[in-house]
């Protein structure tokens, strides 16, 4: 069995954003030369997310509004966690959106549905963060 590991690094200039990482992950699958296997893609930070959904701006705006209703950034003093930091909302948003995705690799390609794309979701930006991509298979 083959094993392949790569890291993606991000430094998002604003507090929150969604970045499509599918093209980069596809490149990693090709580099791995795995024809049949699994890909794990997970954020290594507790205020960011990796998830699969449609690559549509309106939907991303809907995510932002929905998440802000569920876990509003301000007022900061509404959260016990906020003392030294002001990112309790980012921890909650990450929990809602998820930590990782696992995707089948079939015939050397990501086995995604017709509209599925992989995204990095940033909820507490302005600092360097990473995403792990791990591929195993034959």
Secondary structure, 3 states (H helix, E strand, C coil): CEEEEEEEEECCCCCCEEEECHHHHHHHHHHHCCCCEEEEEEECCCCEEEEEEECCHHHHHHHHHHHHHHCCCCCHHHCCCCCCCCCHHHHHHHHHHCCEEEEEEECCEECCCCCEEEEEEECCCCCCEEEEEEEEEC
